[in-house]
């Protein structure tokens, strides 16, 4: 029989809630995944920021904001347009905690 781990503590999410930063950290993590995924799609399609901006009818700066992992203030519409230009679609799921 396995011994319980004496060093096991609370969940990391509990710590983040206690610190009052759970939503901020979760948003940053989600944005990082979105930015990395879109960047990967761009690489696979050999699309530069300039080419994608032109296809979207926007500026390189606007595309770079979407690809900026630290910029969490972008709209779902913007993400959806960029995904569509890359031949993808966005799936959003809201799941219960715990």
C-alpha positions in Angstrom: 0.0 0.0 0.0 1.3 3.5 -0.9 2.0 6.0 1.8 0.3 9.3 1.4 2.6 12.2 0.4 3.3 14.2 3.5 4.3 17.2 1.4 1.1 17.4 -0.6 -0.6 20.7 -0.2 -3.6 22.5 -1.6 -4.4 22.9 -5.2 -2.6 25.7 -7.2 -6.0 27.1 -8.2 -6.9 27.5 -4.6 -3.7 29.5 -4.0 -4.5 31.7 -7.0 -8.0 32.3 -5.7 -6.6 33.2 -2.3 -4.3 35.7 -3.9 -7.2 37.1 -5.9 -5.4 36.5 -9.2 -7.1 33.4 -10.5 -9.0 35.0 -13.4 -6.0 37.1 -14.4 -3.7 34.1 -14.5 -6.3 32.0 -16.4 -6.8 34.7 -19.0 -3.0 35.0 -19.5 -2.7 31.2 -19.9 -5.6 31.1 -22.4 -4.2 34.0 -24.4 -0.8 32.3 -24.5 -2.4 29.1 -25.9 -4.3 31.1 -28.5 -1.3 33.1 -29.6 0.9 30.0 -29.9 -1.7 28.1 -31.8 -2.3 30.9 -34.3 1.5 31.4 -34.7 1.8 27.7 -35.4 -0.9 27.8 -38.0 0.8 30.8 -39.7 4.1 28.9 -39.8 2.5 25.8 -41.3 0.9 27.9 -44.0 4.1 29.9 -44.6 2.2 33.2 -43.8 4.1 36.2 -42.5 2.4 38.8 -40.3 2.4 41.2 -43.3 0.6 38.6 -45.6 -1.9 37.8 -42.9 -2.6 41.5 -42.2 -3.2 42.1 -45.9 -5.6 39.1 -46.1 -7.5 40.5 -43.1 -7.5 44.0 -44.4 -5.8 45.3 -41.2 -2.4 46.4 -40.0 0.6 44.3 -39.0 0.3 46.0 -35.6 -3.2 44.6 -35.2 -2.0 41.0 -36.1 0.9 41.4 -33.7 -1.5 42.3 -30.9 -3.3 39.0 -31.4 0.0 37.1 -31.4 1.2 39.0 -28.3 0.9 36.4 -25.5 0.6 39.2 -22.9 -2.2 41.2 -24.5 -5.4 39.7 -23.1 -7.6 42.5 -24.3 -8.6 41.3 -27.8 -12.1 40.4 -28.9 -13.5 37.0 -29.8 -14.4 38.6 -33.2 -10.7 39.4 -33.9 -9.6 35.9 -32.9 -12.3 34.4 -35.0 -11.4 36.5 -38.1 -7.7 35.6 -37.8 -8.5 31.9 -37.3 -10.8 32.0 -40.3 -8.1 33.6 -42.4 -5.8 30.7 -41.4 -8.4 28.1 -42.4 -9.5 27.3 -38.8 -12.4 28.0 -36.5 -12.6 28.8 -32.8 -14.3 26.4 -30.4 -15.2 27.9 -27.0 -16.2 25.8 -24.0 -17.3 27.0 -20.6 -16.8 24.2 -18.1 -17.8 23.9 -14.5 -15.1 24.3 -11.8 -14.0 21.3 -9.9 
